[in-house]
Amino acid sequence: MPLDREMILHSAFTVLNEAGLDGLTLRRLAARLDVQAPAIYWHFKNKQELLDEMGTRVLQEAAVGNTASWEHLTWREWACTYCTGLRQTFLRYRDGAKMASGTLLTDTKMYAAMDRSLRKFTDAGFTLRQAAVGIGALYSYTVGFVIEEQAILPVAGTMRVEYTLEAREQRVNKELYPLAAAVGVEMFTNYDLRFTDGVALIVTGLEEALRNKGRAD
């Protein structure tokens, strides 16, 4: 079959899940497709262009998951649904958050999802700037959280041995650093709960900003 963009993208995601972002090289990808590297350059000028297309696909996947009951959600419910769905989507791919971060969107239809997100907040009373800052904070928190999560758990359910509580106990002196030693169980277990608690803190801050805006008005 003739090589096309969809074949390249399918294989690129396979290589990503097998070898991680650092292992996703055009040479490895060409070998998997049984072609020479120049054949890939015909469709993607460089690795960054490939990553932008992959990142756009992942963000599209997350956006589709977050539009099912869009109109029925309050901005607070939307914020929690958005972050949870984005994290779940990133976790479907090895190094998913790192790969998608900084994506230059290749599909202008994605701006429709952005517009809906901003309108959800401005309709609730936020200024456009507050909406941009708030949604940006939710997105950045989710990306950063999952990058750290996937660095520790590179393959779902498999923790790097250096980060196990047993290994950490050997490194951290409980007498010198009692709080740093005790916090390990909070930092390296219960990722789902810790993530949702973090989202709740951001939402609480946004609620306060909205109340303060009302007082200022």
N, CA and C of each residue as an Amber inpcrd file, in Angstrom:
protein
   651
   0.8470000  -1.1980000   0.0000000   0.0000000   0.0000000   0.0000000
   0.8790000   1.2440000   0.0000000   0.4650000   2.3010000  -0.7390000
   1.2510000   3.5350000  -0.7320000   1.2120000   4.1930000   0.6390000
   2.3350000   4.7780000   1.0210000   2.4420000   5.4240000   2.3160000
   1.6210000   6.7090000   2.3240000   0.8560000   6.9340000   3.3940000
   0.1200000   8.1830000   3.5390000   0.2150000   8.6670000   4.9850000
  -0.3290000   9.8510000   5.2510000  -0.2240000  10.4590000   6.5880000
  -0.8720000   9.5960000   7.6660000  -2.0080000   8.9830000   7.3610000
  -2.6970000   8.1880000   8.3650000  -1.8860000   6.9560000   8.7540000
  -1.2370000   6.3310000   7.7860000  -0.3870000   5.1810000   8.0900000
   0.7720000   5.5990000   8.9800000   1.3540000   6.7470000   8.6690000
   2.4830000   7.2400000   9.4590000   2.0380000   7.5450000  10.8840000
   0.8950000   8.2130000  11.0180000   0.4000000   8.5680000  12.3480000
   0.0730000   7.3210000  13.1680000  -0.5630000   6.3530000  12.5530000
  -0.8900000   5.1110000  13.2680000   0.3800000   4.4510000  13.7960000
   1.3930000   4.3690000  12.9530000   2.6590000   3.7530000  13.3810000
   3.3730000   4.6140000  14.4100000   3.2570000   5.9350000  14.2860000
   3.9100000   6.8320000  15.2440000   3.3300000   6.6430000  16.6380000
   2.0250000   6.4860000  16.7320000   1.4200000   6.2520000  18.0470000
   1.8290000   4.8880000  18.6020000   1.9790000   3.9210000  17.7400000
   2.4380000   2.6000000  18.1780000   3.8550000   2.6850000  18.7440000
   4.7380000   3.3810000  18.0180000   6.1160000   3.5450000  18.4860000
   6.1370000   4.3350000  19.7930000   5.3040000   5.3730000  19.8980000
   5.2300000   6.1640000  21.1260000   4.8810000   5.2710000  22.3100000
   3.8840000   4.4200000  22.1490000   3.4580000   3.5670000  23.2530000
   4.4880000   2.4950000  23.5800000   5.2810000   2.1180000  22.6090000
   6.3030000   1.0890000  22.8420000   7.5790000   1.6690000  23.4350000
   7.9980000   2.8300000  22.9270000   9.3310000   3.3440000  23.2590000
   9.3190000   4.6800000  23.9830000   8.1640000   5.3160000  24.1210000
   8.1100000   6.6240000  24.7590000   8.5000000   7.7350000  23.8010000
   8.3610000   8.9690000  24.2730000   8.6080000  10.1190000  23.4050000
  10.0620000  10.1760000  22.9470000  11.0010000   9.9090000  23.8350000
  12.4180000   9.9420000  23.4460000  12.7380000   8.8800000  22.4010000
  12.0170000   7.7690000  22.4430000  12.2700000   6.6950000  21.4910000
  11.5480000   6.8630000  20.1690000  10.6790000   7.8800000  20.0970000
   9.9570000   8.1300000  18.8490000  10.8450000   8.9590000  17.9260000
  11.6580000   8.2880000  17.1440000  12.5250000   8.9540000  16.1750000
  12.0140000   8.6220000  14.7730000  12.3190000   9.4910000  13.8310000
  11.8950000   9.2420000  12.4590000  12.5980000   8.0070000  11.8890000
  13.8150000   7.7520000  12.3470000  14.5290000   6.5560000  11.8930000
  13.8100000   5.2980000  12.3730000  13.4000000   5.2870000  13.6520000
  12.6890000   4.1190000  14.1810000  11.3310000   3.9670000  13.4830000
  10.6830000   5.1000000  13.2430000   9.3860000   5.0750000  12.5870000
   9.5110000   4.5470000  11.1560000  10.5400000   4.9980000  10.4410000
  10.7610000   4.5300000   9.0700000  11.0140000   3.0290000   9.0500000
  11.7870000   2.5440000  10.0210000  12.0750000   1.1110000  10.0770000
  10.8010000   0.3150000  10.3080000   9.9260000   0.8370000  11.1630000
   8.6730000   0.1210000  11.4240000   7.7960000   0.0710000  10.1780000
   7.8220000   1.1610000   9.4110000   7.0190000   1.2190000   8.1940000
   7.7060000   0.5380000   7.0120000   8.9610000   0.1290000   7.2310000
   9.7600000  -0.5070000   6.1860000   9.9310000   0.4190000   4.9790000
  10.2760000   1.6810000   5.3000000  10.5490000   2.6700000   4.2460000
  11.8190000   3.4160000   4.6240000  12.3200000   4.2210000   3.7120000
  13.4320000   5.1030000   4.0050000  12.8940000   6.3970000   4.6110000
  13.6860000   7.0550000   5.4600000  13.2500000   8.2730000   6.1360000
  12.7140000   9.3470000   5.1860000  13.3220000   9.5590000   4.0070000
  12.7910000  10.5800000   3.1000000  11.3250000  10.3760000   2.7280000
  10.8430000   9.1450000   2.7850000   9.4340000   8.8910000   2.4790000
   8.5250000   9.5360000   3.5150000   9.0030000   9.6080000   4.7630000
   8.2220000  10.2620000   5.8160000   8.2880000  11.7730000   5.6500000
   9.4630000  12.2800000   5.2650000   9.6110000  13.7290000   5.0840000
   8.6950000  14.2700000   3.9850000   8.2750000  13.4120000   3.0910000
   7.3520000  13.8410000   2.0470000   6.0150000  14.2650000   2.6660000
   5.6610000  13.6410000   3.7990000   4.3850000  13.9240000   4.4610000
   4.5320000  14.8440000   5.6740000   5.6620000  14.7540000   6.3620000
   5.9410000  15.5900000   7.5290000   7.3650000  16.1250000   7.3960000
   7.5040000  17.4410000   7.4300000   8.8130000  18.0430000   7.1740000
   9.8400000  17.6890000   8.2370000   9.3830000  17.4920000   9.4630000
  10.3020000  17.1850000  10.5640000   9.5130000  16.5440000  11.7000000
  10.2220000  16.1720000  12.7480000   9.5750000  15.5010000  13.8680000
   8.5700000  16.4140000  14.5480000   8.8660000  17.7060000  14.6590000
   7.9430000  18.6150000  15.3300000   6.6150000  18.6970000  14.5960000
   6.6610000  18.6890000  13.2780000   5.4090000  18.7220000  12.5150000
   4.6020000  17.4520000  12.7650000   5.2870000  16.3360000  12.8740000
   4.6150000  15.0810000  13.2050000   4.0010000  15.1520000  14.6010000
   4.7590000  15.6680000  15.5670000   4.2600000  15.7680000  16.9320000
   3.0710000  16.7180000  17.0270000   3.0840000  17.8020000  16.2580000
   1.9460000  18.7190000  16.2560000   0.6840000  18.0240000  15.7630000
   0.8340000  17.1900000  14.7430000  -0.3340000  16.4540000  14.2340000
  -0.7980000  15.4210000  15.2530000   0.1530000  14.7290000  15.8930000
  -0.2130000  13.7470000  16.9120000  -0.8780000  14.4270000  18.1000000
  -0.3010000  15.5510000  18.5440000  -0.8770000  16.2740000  19.6660000
  -2.2740000  16.7710000  19.3590000  -2.4800000  17.2540000  18.1380000
  -3.8080000  17.7160000  17.7390000  -4.8100000  16.5700000  17.7880000
  -4.4020000  15.3940000  17.3250000  -5.2980000  14.2360000  17.3560000
  -5.6940000  13.8820000  18.7900000  -4.7290000  13.9390000  19.6960000
  -5.0110000  13.6170000  21.0950000  -5.9500000  14.6640000  21.7110000
  -5.7110000  15.9330000  21.4300000  -6.5770000  16.9810000  21.9590000
  -7.9640000  16.9120000  21.3340000  -8.0650000  16.5140000  20.0840000
  -9.3730000  16.2950000  19.4590000 -10.1270000  15.1890000  20.1850000
  -9.4060000  14.1350000  20.5090000 -10.0070000  13.0090000  21.2300000
 -10.5570000  13.4660000  22.5700000  -9.7860000  14.2880000  23.2770000
 -10.2390000  14.8040000  24.5670000 -11.4330000  15.7270000  24.3960000
 -11.4250000  16.5550000  23.3590000 -12.5110000  17.5100000  23.1360000
 -13.8160000  16.7900000  22.8310000 -13.7500000  15.7260000  22.0540000
 -14.9560000  14.9610000  21.7330000 -15.5620000  14.3760000  23.0020000
 -14.7100000  13.9000000  23.8810000 -15.2000000  13.3210000  25.1310000
 -15.8310000  14.3360000  26.0510000 -15.4980000  15.6100000  25.8790000
 -16.0030000  16.6390000  26.7790000 -17.1790000  17.4290000  26.2140000
 -17.7440000  17.0130000  25.0920000 -18.8540000  17.7650000  24.5070000
 -20.1770000  17.0150000  24.5910000 -20.1610000  15.8170000  25.1600000
 -21.3600000  14.9850000  25.1670000 -22.5520000  15.6770000  25.8300000
 -22.3460000  16.2680000  26.9940000 -23.4520000  16.9270000  27.7110000
 -23.1010000  18.3750000  28.0150000 -22.4690000  19.0120000  27.0520000
 -21.9170000  20.3530000  27.2410000 -22.9180000  21.3510000  27.8030000
 -24.0720000  21.4530000  27.1820000 -25.0330000  22.4960000  27.5160000
 -25.6060000  22.3280000  28.9200000 -25.5500000  21.1400000  29.4630000
 -26.1680000  20.8720000  30.7610000 -25.2180000  21.0600000  31.9350000
 -23.9810000  21.4080000  31.6600000 -22.9920000  21.5510000  32.7290000
 -22.8590000  23.0020000  33.1640000 -22.7170000  23.2150000  34.4620000
 -22.3080000  24.5280000  34.9430000 -20.8250000  24.6820000  34.6320000
 -20.3040000  25.8960000  34.7680000 -18.8770000  26.0870000  34.4950000
 -18.0370000  25.2630000  35.4550000 -18.4970000  25.1140000  36.7000000
 -17.7500000  24.3240000  37.6950000 -17.7210000  22.8500000  37.2840000
 -18.8990000  22.3290000  36.8800000 -18.9620000  20.9360000  36.4330000
 -18.1250000  20.7430000  35.1760000 -18.1890000  21.7330000  34.2720000
 -17.3910000  21.6330000  33.0580000 -15.9000000  21.5600000  33.3860000
 -15.4570000  22.3990000  34.3230000 -14.0340000  22.4300000  34.6860000
 -13.5640000  21.0540000  35.1560000 -14.3440000  20.4110000  36.0150000
 -13.9630000  19.0930000  36.5250000 -14.0220000  18.0410000  35.4270000
 -15.0650000  18.1070000  34.5900000 -15.2020000  17.1510000  33.4910000
 -14.0750000  17.3190000  32.4760000 -13.7560000  18.5700000  32.1700000
 -12.6900000  18.8730000  31.2070000 -11.3570000  18.3100000  31.6770000
 -11.0020000  18.6020000  32.9120000  -9.7000000  18.1550000  33.4220000
  -9.6310000  16.6430000  33.5320000 -10.6950000  16.0290000  34.0220000
 -10.7160000  14.5720000  34.1550000 -10.6050000  13.8990000  32.7910000
 -11.3720000  14.3970000  31.8110000 -11.3290000  13.8200000  30.4690000
  -9.9830000  14.0140000  29.8040000  -9.3860000  15.1960000  29.9960000
  -8.0760000  15.4690000  29.4010000  -7.0240000  14.5480000  29.9880000
  -7.0480000  14.3860000  31.2950000  -6.0760000  13.4890000  31.9330000
  -6.2570000  12.0550000  31.4470000  -7.4950000  11.5810000  31.3920000
  -7.7400000  10.2160000  30.9500000  -7.2610000  10.0010000  29.5150000
  -7.4360000  11.0220000  28.6810000  -6.9820000  10.9030000  27.2970000
  -5.4660000  10.8390000  27.2330000  -4.7830000  11.7220000  27.9530000
  -3.3210000  11.6950000  27.9770000  -2.8040000  10.3330000  28.4360000
  -3.4640000   9.7590000  29.4340000  -2.9900000   8.5050000  30.0160000
  -3.1530000   7.3100000  29.0720000  -3.9190000   7.4780000  28.0030000
  -4.0520000   6.3890000  27.0360000  -2.7980000   6.2260000  26.1930000
  -1.9200000   7.2110000  26.2470000  -0.7120000   7.2000000  25.4270000
   0.5080000   7.3600000  26.3250000   1.5170000   6.5800000  26.0760000
   2.7490000   6.7250000  26.8390000   3.3390000   8.1090000  26.5730000
   3.7120000   8.8220000  27.6280000   4.2060000  10.1990000  27.5140000
   3.1990000  11.0930000  26.8000000   1.9040000  10.7750000  26.9670000
   0.8740000  11.5130000  26.2450000   0.8540000  12.9960000  26.5440000
   0.9850000  13.3690000  27.8050000   0.9370000  14.7850000  28.1740000
   2.1640000  15.5270000  27.6730000   3.3260000  14.9020000  27.8020000
   4.5530000  15.5440000  27.3250000   4.5130000  15.7120000  25.8120000
   4.0160000  14.7000000  25.1250000   3.9450000  14.7500000  23.6710000
   3.0060000  15.8470000  23.1940000   1.8720000  16.0290000  23.8740000
   0.8550000  16.9820000  23.4330000   1.1220000  18.4100000  23.9000000
   1.9800000  18.5840000  24.8910000   2.2210000  19.9260000  25.4150000
   2.8810000  20.7960000  24.3510000   2.4200000  22.0360000  24.2500000
   2.9740000  22.9570000  23.2710000   2.5340000  22.6840000  21.8470000
   1.4620000  21.8980000  21.6830000   0.9950000  21.5470000  20.3420000
   0.5420000  22.7830000  19.5670000   1.0240000  22.8960000  18.3470000
   0.5000000  23.8780000  17.3960000  -0.6400000  23.1870000  16.6620000
  -1.8700000  23.6290000  16.9090000  -3.0340000  22.9460000  16.3620000
  -2.9880000  22.9180000  14.8380000  -3.1880000  21.7370000  14.2900000
  -3.1620000  21.5800000  12.8360000  -4.5660000  21.5710000  12.2410000
  -5.5820000  21.5720000  13.0750000  -6.9690000  21.5560000  12.6160000
  -7.6900000  22.7650000  13.1920000  -8.0790000  23.6870000  12.3320000
  -8.7180000  24.9240000  12.8120000 -10.0870000  24.6650000  13.4340000
 -10.6770000  23.4970000  13.2020000 -11.9560000  23.1730000  13.8450000
 -11.8110000  23.0990000  15.3590000 -10.5880000  22.8890000  15.8320000
 -10.3560000  22.8300000  17.2740000 -10.6690000  24.1600000  17.9570000
 -10.6440000  25.2510000  17.1890000 -10.9540000  26.5470000  17.7890000
 -12.4240000  26.6480000  18.1730000 -13.2660000  25.7920000  17.6060000
 -14.6650000  25.7530000  18.0190000 -14.7770000  25.2860000  19.4680000
 -13.9780000  24.2660000  19.8240000 -13.9640000  23.7780000  21.2050000
 -13.4340000  24.8530000  22.1440000 -12.4150000  25.5840000  21.7000000
 -11.8780000  26.6710000  22.5100000 -12.9250000  27.7530000  22.7350000
 -13.6440000  28.0630000  21.6660000 -14.6710000  29.0990000  21.7600000
 -15.7730000  28.6900000  22.7400000 -16.1910000  27.4310000  22.6820000
 -17.2240000  26.9430000  23.6030000 -16.7410000  27.0050000  25.0440000
 -15.4850000  26.6630000  25.2580000 -14.9300000  26.7010000  26.6090000
 -14.9520000  28.1200000  27.1640000 -14.4890000  29.0540000  26.3730000
 -14.4600000  30.4480000  26.8170000 -15.8660000  30.9760000  27.0570000
 -16.8040000  30.5940000  26.1830000 -18.1780000  31.0760000  26.3400000
 -18.8250000  30.5090000  27.5910000 -18.4910000  29.2720000  27.9360000
 -19.0250000  28.6790000  29.1620000 -18.6780000  29.5430000  30.3690000
 -17.4710000  30.1120000  30.3570000 -17.0220000  30.9390000  31.4760000
 -17.5480000  32.3730000  31.3740000 -17.5080000  32.9610000  30.1970000
 -17.9810000  34.3480000  30.0680000 -19.4840000  34.4270000  30.3040000
 -20.2350000  33.4030000  29.9020000 -21.6730000  33.3890000  30.1700000
 -21.9560000  33.3180000  31.6650000 -21.0070000  32.7570000  32.4310000
 -21.1690000  32.6660000  33.8920000 -20.7820000  33.9650000  34.5990000
 -20.2090000  34.9270000  33.8410000 -19.8630000  36.2100000  34.4370000
 -18.3910000  36.5410000  34.4750000 -17.5320000  35.6090000  34.0660000
 -16.1070000  35.8950000  34.0180000 -15.8090000  36.8340000  32.8450000
 -14.7960000  37.6650000  33.0050000 -14.3150000  38.4310000  31.8610000
 -13.5820000  37.4760000  30.9250000 -13.3480000  37.9150000  29.7060000
 -12.6290000  37.0550000  28.7590000 -11.2310000  36.7520000  29.2760000
 -10.5830000  37.7430000  29.9010000  -9.2450000  37.5080000  30.4460000
  -9.2940000  36.4930000  31.5790000 -10.2730000  36.6280000  32.4830000
 -10.4060000  35.6660000  33.5780000 -10.6640000  34.2610000  33.0330000
 -11.4920000  34.1760000  31.9890000 -11.7710000  32.8760000  31.3870000
 -10.5030000  32.2650000  30.8100000  -9.7110000  33.0910000  30.1210000
  -8.4690000  32.5980000  29.5290000  -7.4960000  32.1400000  30.6060000
  -7.3600000  32.9420000  31.6560000  -6.4420000  32.5850000  32.7400000
  -6.9330000  31.3310000  33.4520000  -8.2300000  31.2620000  33.7210000
  -8.7820000  30.1200000  34.4440000  -8.6600000  28.8200000  33.6720000
  -9.0530000  28.8390000  32.4010000  -8.9620000  27.6280000  31.5880000
  -7.4950000  27.2560000  31.3740000  -6.6440000  28.2730000  31.2050000
  -5.2150000  28.0110000  31.0710000  -4.6430000  27.3450000  32.3090000
  -5.1090000  27.7860000  33.4890000  -4.6320000  27.1820000  34.7350000
  -5.0820000  25.7290000  34.8350000  -6.3170000  25.4460000  34.4490000
  -6.8300000  24.0800000  34.4840000  -6.0600000  23.1860000  33.5200000
  -5.8140000  23.7090000  32.3190000  -5.0800000  22.9350000  31.3090000
  -3.6380000  22.6930000  31.7550000  -2.9810000  23.7540000  32.2120000
  -1.5660000  23.6290000  32.5990000  -1.4100000  22.6920000  33.7960000
  -2.3370000  22.7710000  34.7480000  -2.2820000  21.8670000  35.8940000
  -2.4060000  20.4190000  35.4330000  -3.3410000  20.1640000  34.5260000
  -3.5550000  18.7960000  34.0530000  -2.3400000  18.2770000  33.3000000
  -1.8060000  19.0850000  32.4040000  -0.6190000  18.6790000  31.6430000
   0.5460000  18.4030000  32.5880000   0.8180000  19.3430000  33.4920000
   1.9400000  19.1780000  34.4140000   1.7730000  17.9760000  35.3170000
   0.5540000  17.7690000  35.8260000   0.2980000  16.6400000  36.7100000
   0.5690000  15.3270000  35.9800000   0.0610000  15.2160000  34.7400000
   0.2040000  13.9550000  34.0120000   1.6430000  13.7330000  33.5460000
   2.3500000  14.7990000  33.2020000   3.7730000  14.6310000  32.8620000
   4.5170000  14.0040000  34.0390000   4.2840000  14.5270000  35.2290000
   4.9310000  13.9670000  36.4220000   4.4410000  12.5440000  36.6840000
   3.1350000  12.3340000  36.5450000   2.5710000  11.0060000  36.7850000
   3.1680000   9.9720000  35.8340000   3.2800000  10.3390000  34.5570000
   3.8060000   9.3860000  33.5800000   5.3200000   9.2170000  33.6740000
   6.0030000  10.1870000  34.2580000   7.4360000  10.0150000  34.4970000
   7.6680000   8.9650000  35.5820000   6.7450000   8.8980000  36.5270000
   6.8640000   7.9460000  37.6320000   6.2450000   6.6000000  37.2700000
   5.1540000   6.6560000  36.4920000   4.4570000   5.4470000  36.0450000
   4.4810000   5.4280000  34.5120000   5.6290000   5.1750000  33.8930000
   5.7420000   5.2770000  32.4370000   4.8340000   4.3250000  31.6850000
   4.5850000   3.1710000  32.2570000   3.6180000   2.2260000  31.7070000
   2.5270000   2.0520000  32.7490000   1.2840000   2.1240000  32.3150000
   0.1490000   2.1150000  33.2470000   0.2840000   1.0080000  34.2900000
   0.2160000   1.4250000  35.5610000   0.2560000   0.4600000  36.6540000
   1.6380000   0.0050000  37.0580000   2.6630000   0.4810000  36.3640000
   4.0320000   0.0630000  36.6690000   4.8530000   1.2530000  37.1260000
   5.1800000   1.2970000  38.3970000   5.9380000   2.4080000  38.9610000
   7.4350000   2.1510000  38.8530000   8.1760000   3.1910000  38.4900000
   9.6270000   3.0720000  38.5060000  10.0710000   2.7570000  39.9310000
  10.9650000   1.8020000  40.0580000  11.3250000   1.2850000  41.3760000
  11.8770000   2.3760000  42.2780000  12.5280000   3.3960000  41.7090000
  13.1020000   4.4720000  42.5210000  12.0450000   5.2570000  43.2930000
  10.7960000   5.2060000  42.7940000   9.7470000   6.0140000  43.4040000
   8.8340000   5.2280000  44.3360000   9.0810000   3.9460000  44.5100000
   8.2680000   3.1830000  45.4520000   8.4870000   3.7310000  46.8600000
   7.4800000   3.5670000  47.7060000   7.5920000   4.0780000  49.0720000
   8.7570000   3.4250000  49.8050000   9.0130000   2.1570000  49.5120000
  10.1150000   1.4500000  50.1730000  11.4550000   2.0810000  49.7970000
  11.6360000   2.3800000  48.5030000  12.8870000   2.9920000  48.0600000
  13.0230000   4.3930000  48.6320000  11.9110000   5.1090000  48.7090000
  11.9500000   6.4800000  49.2250000  12.3240000   6.4980000  50.7100000
  11.8470000   5.5340000  51.4350000  12.1760000   5.4590000  52.8570000
  13.6710000   5.2890000  53.0780000  14.3310000   4.6420000  52.1260000
  15.7730000   4.4690000  52.2360000  16.5300000   5.7570000  51.9390000
  15.9220000   6.6370000  51.1600000  16.6000000   7.8770000  50.7620000
  16.3790000   9.0220000  51.7380000  15.1800000   9.0940000  52.3140000
  14.8140000  10.2730000  53.1120000  15.0140000   9.9810000  54.5930000
  15.8370000  10.7820000  55.2290000  16.1120000  10.6360000  56.6670000
  14.9270000  11.1790000  57.4660000  14.2040000  10.2890000  58.1550000
  12.9940000  10.6820000  58.8820000  13.2950000  11.6400000  60.0210000
  14.4700000  11.5020000  60.6290000  14.7970000  12.3680000  61.7630000
  15.1300000  13.7770000  61.3100000  15.8390000  13.9120000  60.1950000
  16.2010000  15.2350000  59.6960000  15.0530000  15.9050000  58.9470000
  14.2750000  15.1120000  58.2070000  13.2280000  15.6720000  57.3420000
  11.9140000  14.9210000  57.5640000  11.3150000  15.0710000  58.7450000
  10.1270000  14.2720000  59.0760000   8.9390000  14.5110000  58.1490000
   8.7020000  15.7540000  57.7630000   7.5530000  16.0350000  56.9010000
   7.8100000  15.5480000  55.4760000   9.0270000  15.7510000  54.9890000
   9.3750000  15.2680000  53.6530000   9.2580000  13.7470000  53.5880000
   9.5890000  13.0660000  54.6750000   9.4690000  11.6090000  54.7140000
   8.0050000  11.1880000  54.7500000   7.2180000  11.8840000  55.5660000
   5.8170000  11.5040000  55.7400000   4.9690000  11.7790000  54.5000000
   5.3490000  12.7690000  53.7040000   4.5070000  13.1810000  52.5760000
   4.6050000  12.2250000  51.3850000   5.5290000  11.2860000  51.4410000
   5.6900000  10.3550000  50.3200000   4.4090000   9.6330000  49.9660000
   3.6580000   9.1930000  50.9740000   2.4260000   8.4640000  50.7160000
   1.3950000   9.3540000  50.0340000   1.4690000  10.6680000  50.2710000
   0.5550000  11.5990000  49.6090000   0.9870000  11.8760000  48.1710000
   2.2880000  11.8830000  47.9300000   2.8150000  12.2510000  46.6200000
   2.8270000  11.1090000  45.6170000   2.9320000   9.8750000  46.1010000
   3.1720000   8.7550000  45.1890000   2.1280000   7.6480000  45.2840000
   0.9620000   7.9760000  45.8310000  -0.1730000   7.0520000  45.8250000
  -1.4370000   7.8710000  45.5650000  -2.5410000   7.1980000  45.3070000
  -3.8480000   7.8490000  45.1410000  -3.8120000   9.0040000  44.1320000
  -3.2930000   8.7280000  42.9450000  -3.1750000   9.7880000  41.9280000
  -4.5280000  10.3630000  41.5370000  -5.5450000   9.5180000  41.4300000
  -6.8620000  10.0090000  41.0310000  -7.3890000  11.0260000  42.0260000
  -7.3110000  10.6930000  43.3020000  -7.8270000  11.5840000  44.3360000
  -7.0110000  12.8680000  44.4080000  -5.6950000  12.7490000  44.3280000
  -4.8480000  13.9410000  44.4080000  -5.1090000  14.8690000  43.2230000
  -5.3490000  14.2840000  42.0580000  -5.6390000  15.1030000  40.8840000
  -6.9400000  15.8750000  41.0660000  -7.9990000  15.1860000  41.4690000
  -9.2880000  15.8610000  41.6260000  -9.2520000  16.8990000  42.7430000
  -8.4740000  16.6380000  43.7830000  -8.3240000  17.6370000  44.8460000
  -7.6400000  18.8940000  44.3120000  -6.6580000  18.7150000  43.4400000
  -5.9800000  19.8640000  42.8490000  -6.9030000  20.6690000  41.9610000
  -7.7120000  19.9820000  41.1590000  -8.6920000  20.6800000  40.3140000
  -9.6620000  21.4690000  41.1910000 -10.0980000  20.8650000  42.2940000
 -11.0330000  21.5320000  43.1910000 -10.4370000  22.8150000  43.7650000
  -9.1450000  22.8070000  44.0520000  -8.4940000  24.0190000  44.5650000
  -8.5240000  25.1340000  43.5190000  -8.2750000  24.7930000  42.2640000
  -8.3030000  25.8040000  41.2030000  -9.7200000  26.3330000  41.0400000
 -10.7070000  25.4450000  41.0530000 -12.1010000  25.8730000  40.9130000
 -12.5030000  26.7900000  42.0600000 -12.0540000  26.4780000  43.2700000
 -12.3450000  27.3350000  44.4190000 -11.7680000  28.7330000  44.2130000
 -10.5510000  28.8000000  43.6890000  -9.9440000  30.0940000  43.3980000
 -10.7190000  30.8540000  42.3400000 -11.2110000  30.1650000  41.3190000
 -12.0040000  30.8100000  40.2770000 -13.3350000  31.3190000  40.8330000
 -13.9310000  30.5550000  41.7200000 -15.1740000  31.0010000  42.3630000
 -14.9510000  32.2890000  43.1340000 -13.8420000  32.3780000  43.8330000
 -13.5160000  33.5850000  44.5850000 -13.2960000  34.7650000  43.6520000
 -12.6270000  34.5350000  42.5320000 -12.4140000  35.6070000  41.5600000
 -13.7440000  36.1100000  41.0090000 -14.6800000  35.2000000  40.7950000
 -15.9920000  35.5900000  40.2800000 -16.7610000  36.3900000  41.3180000
 -16.6630000  35.9890000  42.5820000 -17.3330000  36.7550000  43.6560000
 -16.7340000  38.1460000  43.7780000 -15.4100000  38.2330000  43.7130000
 -14.7490000  39.5370000  43.8110000 -15.1210000  40.4360000  42.6500000
 -15.2980000  39.8670000  41.4700000 -15.7230000  40.6550000  40.3170000
 -17.0950000  41.2510000  40.5740000 -17.9830000  40.4440000  41.1670000
 -19.3250000  40.9300000  41.4790000 -19.3000000  42.0750000  42.4670000
 -18.3880000  42.0170000  43.4540000 -18.2830000  43.1190000  44.4220000
 -17.7630000  44.3720000  43.7640000 -16.7740000  44.1680000  42.8510000
 -16.1980000  45.3220000  42.1650000 -17.2240000  45.9960000  41.2690000
 -18.1130000  45.2100000  40.6500000 -19.1490000  45.7700000  39.7920000
 -20.1740000  46.5300000  40.6150000
